[in-house]
Amino acid sequence: MPHIVIRGITLEQTKEISKPLVEELAAICDCGTDNFTFEVPQSVFIFDGEEVPSFPLIEVKWFERGQEIRDKFAQAITKYIMGTGIQEVEVTFISLAESAYYINGSRCDE
């Protein structure tokens, strides 16, 4: 945790930025790099009956860490994705409750 879902950039672009990005995100969150998971779903976007290119939309599912950490996290993601030549990036956060998250049947807040 955090789980990062990346849409709108290629799998190859994601692979290219994943290692340095995770290292920076781990430093921001003060945790190990093994806490992060990337998902790159293969989505098709439709507008007006036609397939259209998707825009970069990054979804972060995590345990809330506060506004300052969230801002730094979003800025780091944006920096690395824009470093691939992409001009606009949107990042959204979905906060999960530790009491509603289970690992091997045990709640994370225990």
GIHUTA-V193655 format. One record per residue. N is the residue number from 1. PHI is phi in degrees with one decimal (none if undefined). OMEGA is omega in whole degrees, 0 to 359 (none if undefined). D_FIRST is the distance of its C-alpha to the first C-alpha in whole Angstrom. Layout:
n=N phi=PHI omega=OMEGA d_first=D_FIRST
n=N phi=PHI omega=OMEGA d_first=D_FIRST
This chain:
n=1 phi=none omega=20 d_first=0
n=2 phi=-83.2 omega=176 d_first=3
n=3 phi=-108.6 omega=186 d_first=5
n=4 phi=-114.4 omega=179 d_first=9
n=5 phi=-103.3 omega=186 d_first=12
n=6 phi=-114.6 omega=176 d_first=15
n=7 phi=-122.0 omega=173 d_first=18
n=8 phi=93.5 omega=168 d_first=22
n=9 phi=-129.9 omega=186 d_first=21
n=10 phi=-75.7 omega=175 d_first=22
n=11 phi=-59.2 omega=180 d_first=20
n=12 phi=-64.1 omega=177 d_first=22
n=13 phi=-62.5 omega=179 d_first=22
n=14 phi=-64.2 omega=178 d_first=18
n=15 phi=-59.4 omega=183 d_first=18
n=16 phi=-61.7 omega=184 d_first=21
n=17 phi=-94.1 omega=191 d_first=18
n=18 phi=-60.1 omega=184 d_first=15
n=19 phi=-66.4 omega=179 d_first=16
n=20 phi=-66.3 omega=178 d_first=17
n=21 phi=-64.3 omega=180 d_first=15
n=22 phi=-61.8 omega=179 d_first=12
n=23 phi=-61.6 omega=179 d_first=14
n=24 phi=-69.1 omega=180 d_first=15
n=25 phi=-64.6 omega=178 d_first=11
n=26 phi=-63.3 omega=178 d_first=11
n=27 phi=-65.3 omega=179 d_first=14
n=28 phi=-63.0 omega=184 d_first=14
n=29 phi=-87.6 omega=182 d_first=11
n=30 phi=56.0 omega=179 d_first=12
n=31 phi=-145.2 omega=179 d_first=10
n=32 phi=-75.8 omega=179 d_first=10
n=33 phi=-67.9 omega=180 d_first=10
n=34 phi=-75.4 omega=178 d_first=9
n=35 phi=-83.5 omega=189 d_first=5
n=36 phi=-103.5 omega=176 d_first=5
n=37 phi=-130.1 omega=174 d_first=7
n=38 phi=-107.7 omega=173 d_first=10
n=39 phi=-129.0 omega=179 d_first=12
n=40 phi=-124.6 omega=180 d_first=16
n=41 phi=-70.9 omega=177 d_first=18
n=42 phi=-91.4 omega=184 d_first=22
n=43 phi=-105.6 omega=173 d_first=23
n=44 phi=-116.6 omega=181 d_first=26
n=45 phi=-103.7 omega=183 d_first=27
n=46 phi=-122.7 omega=172 d_first=31
n=47 phi=-140.8 omega=176 d_first=33
n=48 phi=55.0 omega=176 d_first=37
n=49 phi=79.9 omega=183 d_first=37
n=50 phi=-127.8 omega=172 d_first=36
n=51 phi=-71.2 omega=179 d_first=33
n=52 phi=-131.1 omega=176 d_first=31
n=53 phi=-63.7 omega=179 d_first=29
n=54 phi=-86.3 omega=174 d_first=26
n=55 phi=-101.5 omega=181 d_first=24
n=56 phi=-67.0 omega=176 d_first=21
n=57 phi=-126.5 omega=182 d_first=19
n=58 phi=-109.2 omega=182 d_first=15
n=59 phi=-112.7 omega=181 d_first=13
n=60 phi=-112.1 omega=175 d_first=9
n=61 phi=-102.3 omega=186 d_first=8
n=62 phi=-160.3 omega=169 d_first=6
n=63 phi=-84.9 omega=185 d_first=8
n=64 phi=-52.7 omega=181 d_first=11
n=65 phi=-124.1 omega=178 d_first=12
n=66 phi=97.5 omega=186 d_first=15
n=67 phi=-61.7 omega=183 d_first=17
n=68 phi=-61.7 omega=179 d_first=18
n=69 phi=-67.0 omega=179 d_first=14
n=70 phi=-60.0 omega=179 d_first=14
n=71 phi=-61.2 omega=180 d_first=17
n=72 phi=-63.8 omega=179 d_first=17
n=73 phi=-61.3 omega=180 d_first=13
n=74 phi=-64.2 omega=180 d_first=15
n=75 phi=-65.1 omega=179 d_first=18
n=76 phi=-65.1 omega=178 d_first=17
n=77 phi=-58.5 omega=181 d_first=16
n=78 phi=-60.4 omega=181 d_first=19
n=79 phi=-58.3 omega=183 d_first=21
n=80 phi=-69.3 omega=180 d_first=20
n=81 phi=-70.0 omega=177 d_first=20
n=82 phi=-66.9 omega=176 d_first=24
n=83 phi=-65.5 omega=177 d_first=24
n=84 phi=-86.9 omega=181 d_first=25
n=85 phi=103.1 omega=179 d_first=28
n=86 phi=-75.3 omega=188 d_first=26
n=87 phi=-92.0 omega=183 d_first=28
n=88 phi=-144.0 omega=181 d_first=25
n=89 phi=-137.0 omega=174 d_first=22
n=90 phi=-116.5 omega=180 d_first=20
n=91 phi=-124.1 omega=177 d_first=16
n=92 phi=-128.2 omega=182 d_first=15
n=93 phi=-114.2 omega=174 d_first=13
n=94 phi=-119.9 omega=182 d_first=12
n=95 phi=-84.8 omega=179 d_first=11
n=96 phi=-107.3 omega=177 d_first=10
n=97 phi=-85.7 omega=179 d_first=12
n=98 phi=-59.3 omega=179 d_first=11
n=99 phi=-71.6 omega=180 d_first=14
n=100 phi=-109.2 omega=181 d_first=13
n=101 phi=-117.5 omega=185 d_first=10
n=102 phi=-119.4 omega=172 d_first=12
n=103 phi=-121.3 omega=182 d_first=11
n=104 phi=53.0 omega=176 d_first=14
n=105 phi=84.1 omega=180 d_first=16
n=106 phi=-110.8 omega=178 d_first=15
n=107 phi=-65.4 omega=180 d_first=14
n=108 phi=-74.4 omega=179 d_first=11
n=109 phi=-91.7 omega=181 d_first=14
n=110 phi=-86.3 omega=none d_first=16
